[in-house]
Amino acid sequence: MKQRDLVKQLEKAGFVFYRHDGSHDIYRRGDDIEQVPRHREINEKLSKAILQKWGLQNI
């Protein structure tokens, strides 16, 4: 999955960019925090795990 597609789905769910941290971007939604690797392509297993963690499979 492309990183920008994953970020779009997180933003639709209410996450906003918080800060950069090494090779990751940090997104927050209230007290929820998610780290997204700063690569063009993100491993399918990782992207699915991130989406499933927040219940975003169908967004």
GROMACS elastic network, one bead per residue, 0.5 to 0.9 nm:
[ bonds ]
;  ai    aj funct       b0    kb
    1     4     6  0.85127   500
    1     5     6  0.68976   500
    1     6     6  0.70704   500
    1    40     6  0.85000   500
    1    41     6  0.56916   500
    1    42     6  0.54498   500
    1    43     6  0.67427   500
    1    44     6  0.59513   500
    1    47     6  0.67955   500
    1    48     6  0.89393   500
    2     5     6  0.53633   500
    2     6     6  0.66040   500
    2     7     6  0.88505   500
    2    39     6  0.82009   500
    2    40     6  0.56898   500
    2    42     6  0.60234   500
    2    43     6  0.88881   500
    3     6     6  0.51936   500
    3     7     6  0.62074   500
    3     8     6  0.86406   500
    3    36     6  0.78481   500
    3    37     6  0.77598   500
    3    38     6  0.72561   500
    3    39     6  0.64528   500
    3    40     6  0.53859   500
    3    41     6  0.57008   500
    3    42     6  0.59721   500
    3    47     6  0.86504   500
    4     8     6  0.60798   500
    4     9     6  0.86891   500
    4    40     6  0.76730   500
    4    41     6  0.88464   500
    5     8     6  0.50818   500
    5     9     6  0.63922   500
    5    10     6  0.87437   500
    6     9     6  0.52327   500
    6    10     6  0.63081   500
    6    11     6  0.86685   500
    6    36     6  0.84175   500
    6    42     6  0.85804   500
    6    47     6  0.69541   500
    6    50     6  0.87599   500
    6    51     6  0.80343   500
    7    10     6  0.50181   500
    7    11     6  0.60472   500
    7    12     6  0.85466   500
    7    15     6  0.86221   500
    7    27     6  0.87572   500
    7    36     6  0.79000   500
    8    11     6  0.50720   500
    8    12     6  0.61513   500
    8    13     6  0.86953   500
    9    12     6  0.50870   500
    9    13     6  0.64291   500
    9    14     6  0.89478   500
    9    15     6  0.88382   500
    9    51     6  0.81560   500
    9    56     6  0.74185   500
    9    59     6  0.64601   500
   10    13     6  0.51263   500
   10    14     6  0.66115   500
   10    15     6  0.54319   500
   10    16     6  0.79316   500
   10    27     6  0.81753   500
   10    34     6  0.89725   500
   10    51     6  0.78885   500
   10    54     6  0.87199   500
   10    56     6  0.79332   500
   11    14     6  0.50689   500
   11    16     6  0.59496   500
   11    17     6  0.83548   500
   11    27     6  0.86029   500
   12    15     6  0.72324   500
   12    59     6  0.78499   500
   13    29     6  0.85115   500
   13    54     6  0.86101   500
   13    56     6  0.75501   500
   13    59     6  0.81966   500
   14    28     6  0.82554   500
   14    29     6  0.59816   500
   14    30     6  0.89644   500
   15    18     6  0.88836   500
   15    27     6  0.57564   500
   15    28     6  0.50996   500
   15    30     6  0.82666   500
   15    32     6  0.83321   500
   15    33     6  0.83443   500
   15    34     6  0.85012   500
   16    26     6  0.85910   500
   16    27     6  0.52874   500
   16    28     6  0.54548   500
   16    29     6  0.64911   500
   17    20     6  0.85935   500
   17    25     6  0.73880   500
   17    26     6  0.62244   500
   17    28     6  0.65205   500
   18    25     6  0.76738   500
   18    26     6  0.54567   500
   18    27     6  0.51025   500
   18    28     6  0.60334   500
   18    33     6  0.89901   500
   19    24     6  0.88373   500
   19    25     6  0.60672   500
   19    26     6  0.52875   500
   19    27     6  0.72371   500
   20    23     6  0.75610   500
   20    24     6  0.60831   500
   20    26     6  0.59770   500
   21    24     6  0.52394   500
   21    25     6  0.59525   500
   21    26     6  0.68677   500
   21    35     6  0.86621   500
   22    25     6  0.80043   500
   22    38     6  0.89591   500
   23    36     6  0.86775   500
   23    37     6  0.61094   500
   23    38     6  0.55533   500
   23    39     6  0.82502   500
   24    35     6  0.60009   500
   24    36     6  0.53356   500
   24    38     6  0.50756   500
   24    39     6  0.85414   500
   25    34     6  0.83478   500
   25    35     6  0.57432   500
   25    36     6  0.52285   500
   25    37     6  0.63602   500
   25    38     6  0.63814   500
   26    33     6  0.69169   500
   26    34     6  0.58357   500
   26    36     6  0.63647   500
   26    37     6  0.88639   500
   27    32     6  0.82893   500
   27    33     6  0.57676   500
   27    34     6  0.52645   500
   27    35     6  0.63908   500
   27    36     6  0.76575   500
   28    31     6  0.69090   500
   28    32     6  0.55576   500
   28    34     6  0.64581   500
   28    35     6  0.89603   500
   29    32     6  0.50269   500
   29    33     6  0.65717   500
   29    34     6  0.87018   500
   30    33     6  0.80241   500
   34    50     6  0.79442   500
   35    50     6  0.89813   500
   36    39     6  0.86752   500
   36    42     6  0.87375   500
   36    47     6  0.88461   500
   36    50     6  0.86811   500
   37    40     6  0.88066   500
   37    42     6  0.72577   500
   38    41     6  0.86897   500
   38    42     6  0.85082   500
   39    42     6  0.63641   500
   41    44     6  0.87438   500
   42    45     6  0.85011   500
   42    46     6  0.69125   500
   42    47     6  0.63384   500
   43    46     6  0.53071   500
   43    47     6  0.62291   500
   43    48     6  0.86118   500
   44    47     6  0.51805   500
   44    48     6  0.60102   500
   44    49     6  0.84228   500
   45    48     6  0.52456   500
   45    49     6  0.60607   500
   45    50     6  0.86694   500
   46    49     6  0.50371   500
   46    50     6  0.61958   500
   46    51     6  0.86540   500
   47    50     6  0.51627   500
   47    51     6  0.62287   500
   47    52     6  0.85096   500
   48    51     6  0.51306   500
   48    52     6  0.59013   500
   48    53     6  0.83822   500
   48    57     6  0.74603   500
   49    52     6  0.50589   500
   49    53     6  0.59209   500
   49    54     6  0.87985   500
   50    53     6  0.51380   500
   50    54     6  0.67555   500
   50    55     6  0.87251   500
   50    56     6  0.84434   500
   51    54     6  0.55182   500
   51    55     6  0.60465   500
   51    57     6  0.56008   500
   51    58     6  0.89670   500
   52    56     6  0.58529   500
   52    57     6  0.58350   500
   53    56     6  0.77497   500
   54    57     6  0.84299   500
   55    58     6  0.81692   500
   55    59     6  0.89514   500
   56    59     6  0.54918   500
